[in-house]
Each structure stands twice: as structure tokens, then as C-alpha cells.
């Protein structure tokens, strides 16, 4: 650490409970090389000399750490310097006794954030995709497009379809012009830091202008079918009613004919009978 005395110092602490088996973790965001001081402390009721202390980076056993006791409180301290991405990761302290307690410090580069929900646009429009890093400044930004498992770098020098705005160091904006359905898919913004890299996905959906009309067209078709059914039922009902009316009219005509025939037959015998009385 003396060699890198010009670097800033990052100090972090974890407190462990003696009778707990639950590991304690602390996430630490680190953007640039720094001197690191990690401290774990635990209160021991049975005496600090009965506890064995170790430090690990992942599964690798570490050396050159310090231990100190104040009363019944035991401290374990590990100091080192992070200057590259290989030194990032998880550093853990272990207090061994009847129950082993563990505290872990997780070092990672800053996260970048984009739009959580898919960005929906239409064919022929232009859109802007954005990624941002809070309280950090990446060394370099890169955009990728993937419509499957392969990420293809976007080169704005080779295509007039794309433009990248680098106004602010902590954000990047990708403008896509004259959208087609082939432009939809996943876009990845990639940030490079001194100690590692980070990326975020932005989902782009490109729709045809006919898509919003589909629900309306479906309703129109359903209404048309309903009207057609109603008209068919109405036509069928009218035809059936006319048929019934025609049948009744036919019966009435036949009844009248029958009545007229019976009247003629009844008058004929009376006429003959009158003739016989005259004689």
C-alpha cells in the first residue's frame, strides 16, 4: 500500500454475531484503483483466544492480515490494493470456533442502467436508446445489437442509420433512424472502467402501423358478423310469417268456396219441392 500511497483509501466494516450461522455480505462498488482496508469484528463471550481467524479471496487463502482484541471484541483486518480487474471479486473473513461465522465483501464495478421496459416504436420512425451510470464516468462506451445469441458492434462510421451522442461522460445515447422491423431486438450498452466492464440491455420493438388497427378491425368484423346474423334471422322470420299468412288466406278462400258450394246444393232441392206442390 506504501507503493500506491497516492491512491484513495476505501475502508469497509462488517459486524458478525457470535451465535448466528447466517453469513453477512456487503457489496462495494469500485470505479478506479484504490487502497482497501477491510475489517471484520465479532463479540466473543468465551474468550477471543479460542477463535481461529482466516481470510480468503474466493477459495484462495490469504496471508498478511492483522488481528486485534479489545476486551471480548475480536477484530480481523486485511489491507491491500486493487489496481486491476483480476483483484476484484469476493474477500471473506472467517471466525472459526464452535460455530463458524463468515463476512464477505463483494467488489464490483458500477452498474449501468437503461430502460427497464421494452421501447415500442413504429416502422419509419426514429428512436433514441439511452444508458446511464450514476455517479461514475466510464472510460469508453460501446453499443451492440443482437437479434439472437450473437452481439454485433454498431459502427456509426460505417452506417448513416446510427448516431451516438457522447455529450455527458456518464451516459450514452444511440439514435436509430428510419426504423424497419429488422432493427428490433436487443441492444447492449457496454461501459469500460479501469477495473472492469459493465453492460445493460435495452429491448426495442418495431411495429407496423397496421398493428394498432388489428383490435379495431377485429371489432368491426365481429360487428359485421353480428349484423349479418340479425339480418338473416329477420329475413327468415319475415318469410316464415308470410308463409303462415298465405296458408291462412288459402284456408279462408277454400272455406268460402266450400260455403258457396253448400249453399247451391241446399237451394236446388227446395226448388224441385216447390215445383211438385204447384202441380
C-alpha positions in Angstrom: 0.0 0.0 0.0 3.0 2.3 0.5 3.8 1.9 -3.2 0.3 3.2 -4.1 0.1 5.9 -1.4 -1.3 8.4 -4.0 -4.5 6.3 -4.3 -7.6 7.0 -2.3 -8.4 4.8 0.7 -11.6 2.7 0.9 -12.4 1.4 4.4 -15.3 -1.0 5.0 -16.5 -2.9 8.0 -18.7 -5.9 8.8 -20.0 -6.9 12.3 -20.8 -10.5 13.0 -23.0 -12.1 15.7 -21.4 -14.9 17.7 -24.4 -17.2 17.8 -25.6 -16.7 14.2 -24.8 -19.1 11.3 -26.1 -16.6 8.7 -23.2 -15.1 6.6 -23.1 -11.3 6.3 -22.3 -9.8 2.9 -21.5 -6.3 1.8 -21.4 -5.1 -1.8 -18.8 -2.5 -2.7 -18.8 -0.5 -6.0 -15.3 0.5 -7.1 -14.6 2.5 -10.2 -10.9 3.2 -10.1 -7.7 1.8 -8.4 -7.8 2.2 -4.6 -6.2 1.2 -1.4 -8.6 -1.1 0.5 -8.9 -1.7 4.3 -11.4 -4.4 5.3 -12.3 -5.0 8.9 -14.5 -7.8 10.4 -15.4 -7.7 14.1 -17.2 -10.2 16.4 -18.0 -10.3 20.1 -16.8 -13.5 21.7 -18.2 -14.5 25.1 -16.0 -17.5 25.7 -12.7 -15.7 25.1 -11.1 -14.4 21.9 -8.1 -16.9 22.1 -10.5 -19.8 21.3 -11.3 -18.3 17.8 -9.3 -19.1 14.7 -9.2 -16.3 12.1 -8.7 -16.7 8.3 -9.1 -14.6 5.2 -9.9 -15.8 1.7 -10.3 -14.3 -1.8 -12.8 -16.7 -3.3 -11.3 -20.1 -2.4 -7.7 -18.8 -2.2 -6.3 -18.5 1.3 -4.8 -15.0 2.1 -1.9 -14.0 4.3 -0.6 -10.9 5.9 -3.8 -10.0 7.7 -4.0 -8.5 11.2 -5.9 -9.5 14.3 -6.6 -7.4 17.4 -8.7 -7.9 20.5 -10.3 -5.3 22.7 -12.0 -6.9 25.7 -14.3 -9.5 24.3 -14.4 -8.0 20.8 -12.1 -9.6 18.2 -11.1 -7.6 15.1 -9.7 -9.1 11.8 -8.2 -6.7 9.3 -7.0 -7.2 5.8 -5.3 -4.3 3.8 -4.4 -4.5 0.1 -4.6 -2.5 -3.1 -6.8 -3.1 -6.1 -5.2 -1.9 -9.4 -6.8 -4.2 -12.0 -9.9 -6.3 -12.7 -8.2 -9.5 -11.5 -8.2 -8.2 -8.0 -11.9 -7.6 -8.0 -14.2 -10.2 -6.6 -15.1 -11.5 -3.1 -13.0 -11.2 0.0 -14.2 -13.1 3.1 -13.2 -13.2 6.8 -13.8 -16.4 8.8 -14.1 -16.8 12.6 -13.8 -20.5 13.5 -14.9 -22.0 16.8 -17.9 -23.9 17.8 -19.7 -22.2 15.0 -18.0 -20.6 12.0 -19.1 -17.1 11.2 -18.3 -15.5 7.8 -18.3 -12.0 6.5 -17.9 -11.3 2.7 -17.0 -8.1 0.9 -18.0 -8.2 -2.8 -16.2 -5.8 -5.1 -17.7 -4.9 -8.5 -17.6 -2.1 -11.0 -20.5 0.4 -11.2 -23.7 -0.8 -12.8 -25.2 1.0 -15.8 -28.9 1.4 -16.3 -31.2 1.6 -19.3 -34.9 1.4 -19.9 -36.5 -1.4 -17.9 -39.5 -1.9 -20.2 -39.3 -2.6 -23.9 -39.2 0.5 -26.1 -42.0 0.4 -28.6 -41.7 2.3 -31.9 -43.1 2.1 -35.4 -41.7 1.5 -38.9 -40.3 4.6 -40.5 -39.8 6.5 -37.2 -36.6 7.4 -35.3 -35.8 6.5 -31.7 -33.1 7.1 -29.1 -31.8 4.4 -26.7 -30.1 5.6 -23.6 -27.8 4.1 -20.9 -26.6 5.9 -17.8 -24.2 5.4 -15.0 -24.9 7.1 -11.7 -22.0 9.0 -10.1 -19.4 7.4 -12.4 -17.6 8.1 -15.6 -16.7 5.1 -17.9 -13.5 5.3 -19.9 -15.4 4.2 -23.0 -18.9 3.3 -24.3 -19.8 0.8 -27.0 -23.2 -0.3 -28.4 -24.0 -3.8 -29.7 -27.1 -5.1 -31.4 -28.2 -8.8 -31.0 -31.2 -10.5 -32.6 -30.2 -13.8 -31.2 -27.1 -15.0 -29.4 -24.5 -13.0 -31.3 -23.7 -9.4 -30.4 -22.7 -7.2 -33.3 -20.8 -3.9 -32.6 -22.5 -0.8 -34.0 -20.1 1.2 -36.1 -21.6 4.7 -36.7 -18.8 5.4 -39.1 -20.0 2.7 -41.5 -23.7 3.5 -41.4 -25.7 6.7 -41.5 -28.5 4.9 -39.8 -27.0 5.3 -36.4 -25.7 8.2 -34.4 -24.1 8.2 -30.9 -24.3 11.2 -28.6 -21.4 11.4 -26.1 -22.3 14.8 -24.6 -22.0 13.6 -21.0 -19.3 11.1 -19.8 -21.7 9.2 -17.6 -24.3 8.5 -20.3 -24.6 7.3 -23.9 -27.4 7.8 -26.4 -27.9 5.7 -29.6 -30.1 7.2 -32.2 -31.6 4.9 -34.8 -33.2 6.5 -37.9 -35.7 5.1 -40.5 -36.7 2.1 -38.4 -37.6 -1.2 -40.0 -38.8 -4.4 -38.4 -35.2 -5.8 -38.9 -34.0 -3.2 -36.4 -35.9 -4.7 -33.5 -34.2 -6.9 -30.9 -31.8 -6.4 -28.0 -29.3 -3.5 -27.9 -26.5 -3.7 -25.4 -24.6 -0.6 -24.0 -21.2 -1.6 -22.8 -19.1 0.5 -20.4 -15.4 0.1 -19.8 -13.9 1.1 -16.4 -10.3 0.9 -15.1 -11.2 -2.1 -13.0 -13.6 -3.9 -15.3 -16.6 -3.7 -17.6 -20.4 -3.5 -17.2 -23.3 -3.7 -19.6 -27.0 -3.3 -19.8 -29.7 -4.5 -22.3 -32.3 -2.3 -23.9 -35.2 -4.1 -25.8 -36.5 -2.4 -28.9 -39.8 -3.4 -30.5 -40.6 -2.1 -34.0 -44.3 -2.4 -35.1 -46.1 -1.8 -38.4 -48.8 0.9 -38.3 -51.3 -1.9 -39.0 -50.7 -3.5 -35.7 -52.7 -0.9 -33.6 -55.6 -1.3 -36.1 -55.9 -5.0 -35.6 -58.1 -4.8 -32.5 -60.3 -2.3 -34.2 -60.5 -4.4 -37.3 -61.4 -7.4 -35.2 -64.2 -5.5 -33.5 -65.5 -4.3 -37.0 -65.5 -8.0 -38.2 -67.4 -9.1 -35.1 -70.0 -6.3 -35.5 -70.4 -7.2 -39.2 -71.0 -10.9 -38.4 -73.5 -9.9 -35.7 -75.4 -7.6 -38.0 -75.4 -10.3 -40.8 -76.8 -12.9 -38.3 -79.5 -10.4 -37.2 -80.5 -9.7 -40.8 -80.6 -13.4 -41.6 -82.8 -14.1 -38.6 -85.1 -11.1 -39.5 -85.4 -12.3 -43.1 -86.1 -15.9 -42.0 -88.8 -14.6 -39.5 -90.5 -12.5 -42.2 -90.5 -15.4 -44.7 -92.0 -17.7 -42.1 -94.6 -15.2 -41.1 -95.6 -14.6 -44.8 -95.8 -18.3 -45.3 -98.2 -18.7 -42.4 -100.3 -15.7 -43.6 -100.5 -17.2 -47.1 -101.7 -20.5 -45.6 -104.4 -18.8 -43.6 -105.5 -16.9 -46.7 -105.7 -20.1 -48.7 -107.7 -21.8 -46.0 -110.1 -18.8 -45.9 -110.6 -19.0 -49.7 -111.2 -22.7 -49.6 -113.7 -22.2 -46.8 -115.6 -19.6 -48.8 -115.6 -21.9 -51.8 -116.9 -24.7 -49.6 -119.6 -22.5 -48.2 -120.7 -21.3 -51.7 -121.0 -24.9 -52.9 -123.1 -26.0 -49.9 -125.4 -23.0 -50.5 -126.1 -24.0 -54.1 -126.7 -27.6 -53.2 -129.2 -26.7 -50.5 -131.2 -24.4 -52.8 -131.7 -27.0 -55.6 -133.9 -29.5 -53.6 -136.1 -26.6 -52.4 -136.8 -25.5 -55.9 -137.8 -29.0 -57.0 -140.0 -29.3 -54.0 -141.9 -26.1 -54.8 -142.5 -27.3 -58.3 -144.2 -30.5 -57.1 -146.5 -28.6 -54.8 -147.6 -26.3 -57.7 -148.7 -29.3 -59.7 
